[in-house]
Structure formats: structure tokens, C-alpha cells
Amino acid sequence: MKPIVAIVGRPNVGKSCLFNRIVGRKKAIVLDEPGVTRDLNYGDVTDKDISFTLIDTGGFEPDAKDKMFSMVREQAQMAIEESDIIIFLMDARAGLTLNDIDVASILRKTSKPVIYTVNKVDTPAVGNKLGDFFKLGMEEIIPVSAEHGIGIDELIDKIRLLVPAGEYIDEDDERIRIAVVGRPNVGKSTLVNKLVGYERVMVSNIPGTTRDAIDTSFEMGKRKYILIDTAGIRQKGKISRTIERYAVVHAIRSIERCDVALILIDAVEGITEQDERIAGIAYEKGKGCILVINKWDAVEKETNTAKEYEERIKWKAKFLQFAPVVFVSALTGQRINKIIAVVDEVAAQLSTRVQTSLLNKFFNKFTKAPQPPRYKNKEIKVYYITQTSINPPTFVAFTNYPEGIHLSYERFLINRIREEFGLDKIPVKLIFKKR
């Protein structure tokens, strides 16, 4: 999996600006005031021979100035818990502050690599202030200007040197990798324990793809499964639980490595923005998604309660129309066995490879369907379609004007592919390229 690189630092030092510069697009909101980054921002970065997930650790509330000191500490602690590499960002114009010293003292206690970086070094006068930051006791400081792109290559080169090798699971391993993700206190630990304890043949701990992850391998029937980083899910520190938005960091790590994500939702509370955010990560990464509605035993039911509940969820998270929904009680074990049955079905669809002959037959039938809307008064032609990969099934359609394909037509074609080849429970990727 991709290593996680977290940017930490006090408010208004330019974390979001640096994030945007490295990711290469303006994904984070950048304003010259503290507390703008309300939610955790992440992006995948590929530079030459390395890939990593970059996280902008915001989350400071503008009206919580009296709590700012403790929140800086919590933010740094979160990065220590979840990331592989930490970029500690400071502000050259403001100089070394008490908050900087406090965070640095926390980071010195971790075994994880820390890159000490000073931002806003865009003039010689500001550069002359760098000497003050060496009082923190580090041997190297990387000066950058996120706004002007100065020093970014040197920073990425430093990340390249620190990317952990890790222990990687054999890609040919046939075991299905399952990640249980969700907000704190929705029953993840209980569900994990039920899953590995339900009619198990064998349960064992195996090394994961990061230096500190322990996965749980188990068998059910004749199938083999791996629960991703279940030790981490069971034993998170108090700080991660108190800052709910940072649960996303752990979800990113788990989702990155799984085939199927079990997105756990509290039946009593219903789906929240945080649930949608976590589900969105799984969707963007092309993973199988199963919405597991936990604590269903605590909900008063009528004839169509489950159906109406599912409709409400799909209405809020419209991008997950394909995702199966399972209603369970992890506490009592009710319908837990159904989860694995759905996992098997989703995993089978993810690995579907459509024969070229069937795809051509479908394409010939498809060309008789409604044509795509015209682009700049020019007719758009789709010449042929081919499947390029699985997990998830990915198709490439060759056309004369890929930039002219409307989103509605893309959705239409994806839905036709789903119907034709039985891919109704998984994400399907469709890419348009110029012939």
C-alpha cells in the first residue's frame, strides 16, 4: 500500500498550501486565517518511482482559541499514531513559537521519521531567520515556499529516502481482504470479533503491509479471508477516538489494502457525513463496498422498515447505488453469516473479466442505442470498448472526442455494462480515450 505522509503544524503555517503544491491541484481550501481546514484532506501522489498518500491535518475550529494549544498536541499525536512519515511545518515569517517547540518535543518521542520543514522562505531576509529553528535540535531543516514552489523537489526527495519498504502480502494470494471501517463507537470491534469467531476453522495473525499492522487470517467453509489491521481497529488510542474526523486516516490505511470494505453504520443514528466521507474514499479507490447497518436489533420495525431505511441511505449517498446493504447486530450475531456471503459475491464480481467476444457482441448492440450528445456541434463516435483490468473491472472506450463525453452518457454506458455482465454490486470504471 501507499505510505501515509502527514503534514502537521500549528494554524496558518501553510499546511493546505503545501498540500496543494505537492498533490498538484487545488484540492484543499487555502485562506489566510487559522482553522480553515475543517476536515481531513487527503490525496494520492505519484512522483517518478514513489507513490504515497498525503494528508493535510487541519481540524482547528476558529472559535476555539482557548483550546488551540491542546488541539495542536492532539493533531501531532494523531499523526504519530497513523502516518508513516511526518512533515512538521513551521512558519519562517512568524519565527519559532512555543507551539512549535511543544509539537517538536512530542515528535522527538516517536520512532517514525520526521521531516522538519520551514515554509514561506521566499526572500533572503526571511531565509536569514532559519537559524532560530535549529534550536529545536534537529540536524536538517528543509526551507520551502509552498506558494511559489520553492524547495518542493528537495522535500519530495527527502520523502523518497524515507518511504518504508514494509512487508508486502503476495499479490497472488487468493485470500479476500476485508476492511471494517466506520466512525468510532459504531461496533467495529464487536463485528470483527464476531467475524473471526463465527464457525472458524483457523485464525492466525500475519504481518500486514505496514510496519505496525497485524492482520487476522481466518477461513469459513472453503474460502480464506484476511481482516485488515484488526489489531489497530481494536486498540486505537483515546486521542483518535476523541477526534472523530481523524478516524478517516485509519480508514484510508485500511481501505487502501482491502478488496472489500465493510462500511459500518449505526442503525440508530443513521448515515452521517462522516460515514459518507469514509464510503467516498472506498468508492474513489475502486473497492467493493458493503453497507453494514449495525445495531439493527435496537430499531423498531414495521413491514417495510428495512426497505425504506435502505432507500434513505442510497438517497443520501447517491454514489453508492450499487452497494449491497446488510442489516445485522454484531452484539447478538444476528445475520453476521450473511456478510460473508455478500463479500463472496462482491469479490467475484470485482475479479470478473469479460471475454472479448462477449464485449464485442455487447458493443455491436450498444451502437444501436441512443448516441451520445453532440460536442461543439460535432458528432461523437464510440468506436470500440475493451477491458483493461479487474478489481474493479475497468473498461476503456475509444472515441473521436473523449473530452466531449457528457457525464450522463458515461453513466448510461456504465449502467448498460452492469446489466449486461452482472456487475450490479460493485464500482465499474469507464475511461474514454481518443482513438
QUISUL-V121581 format. One line per field, one symbol per residue. phi: phi as a letter, one per 30 degrees, with the letter a starting at -180 (. if undefined). burial: + if it has 9 or more other C-alpha atoms within 8 Angstrom, else -. A space follows every 50 residues. Layout:
phi=???
burial=???
//
This chain:
phi=.ddccccblddicjddddeddddjaddcdcbdadidddcdcbadbbbhcb baccbcdcjddeccddcedddddddddedddcccbccccbcdddidcdde dddedddddcdddccdbcciccbeddddddedddddjddbbcdbbddcid idddddddeedceddiccdeddedddccccblddicjddddeddddcdhd cabbcbdcccdbcbcccbbbicccbbddhdddddbdddddddcddddded dedddecccbcdcdbddddidcdddddddddddddiddbbdcdciddccd cbecedddddddddddcddcedddbbcbbddcididddedddeedddddd cdbddedddddddddddddeddedbhicdcccdabbccabhdebccccbd bddcddeddddedddddeddcicdcbdbcbccbdd
burial=--+++++++++++++++++++-+----+------++++-++--++----- +++++++++++------+--++++++++++-+++++++++++--++--++ ++++-++-----++++++++++---++-++--++------+++++++-++ ++--+--++---+---+--------+++++++++-+++-+++-+-+---+ --+---++++--++++++++---++++++++++-----+++--+++++++ +++++++++++++++++---+---+++++++++--+++++++++++---- ---------+--++--+--+--++++++++--+-++--+--++--++-++ +-------++-++---+----++++----+++-++++-++++++++++++ ++--+---++---+--+++---+-++++++-++--
//
